[in-house]
Amino acid sequence: MSEKVSKDVKVHMKETQTIMELSQIIQSYDSEIILKKVVQGSVHEANLKSFLGLINLRLQEGDEIEVICIGPDAAQALEEVETFLQP
C-alpha cells in the first residue's frame, strides 16, 4: 500500500545548492516526488526525479511550492526534500 504525504514549503536554498543536487539525493527513494508551483495563476508540476521537469519549473529563492510524495517511503522522502529546501 502506497502512502501519500504533502506539505507546503518555502524554498530557501544556500547559494551553493542546486535543485539538481536534490534530484540526485532523492534518486534512492522508491516514492514519486512531485513539486507544484503556481506561476501567474497557472499550476506548474514537475517530478523531482526528472531533470527536464525541474528545469522547466524554474525554482527560485522564496518560491512557495507544494511537495507531494507517493510511495512506500513517502514520509522519509518528504523529510529529505524539506531539509534540503529549508537548511
N, C-alpha and C positions, 0 to 999 in steps of 0.2 A: 504494500500500500504506500502510495506516494504522499508525502507531506507537502503542504503549501504554506509558505510564510511570506509576508511582505512588510515593508517598512518604508516610510518617507525619510529620506536622508538629504542633508545639505552637503554639497561637495566642498571639502576643504583639504586640498592636497598640497604637500610640500612642493616647492619648485623642482625638486629633483625627481619627483614621482611622475609616472605617466600611466595612463589608463591601460596601455599595452602591458605594463608590468603586472597590473592587477589581473588582466586576462590570462597571463601565463601562470600566475599563482593559483587561480581557481580551476585550472585545467584538470586537476586531480579529483575534483568533486564530480559525483555522478549526476547531481541535480542540474536542471536547466536554470540559468540565472539570467533574468531579463531586467533591463533598465528602461524605465519610461520617463520621458521628459516632455513637458508641454512647452511648445515654442509658438508664440503668437496665436494661441488658441488651437493649435494642431498637436496631437499626441505623436511623439516620435518614440519608437521602441527598438531596442537592439538586444540581441543575445550577447551576453558578456564574453562568450567563447568565440564570437565571430569578429575578427579584426575589421572586416569591411563594415559591419554594422556599427562598431564603435567609432570608426572614422566618421561615418555619417551622422552619428549622434552629437558630435562636437561638444563634449562636456567641458565646462569651464568652471573656474573657481566661483563658488557661491550659487551654482545651479541647484535647484530643488528637484530631486528625482525620486521615483519610487523604485525600490529594488524588490523583485519578486523571484522567489526561489521555489522550485517544484522538484521534489525527488526525495530519495531516502536520506540524504544528508543536508536537507534544505536549511535547517536551523544553523548548522555549522557554517554552511556556505554564506548565509546572510550575515553572520557574525564576522566572517573574514572580510567580506566586501565593506561592511560598515567600518571596521577597524582601519582598513586601507584608506577609505574616503574621508575619515574623520580622525586623523592621527593626534 
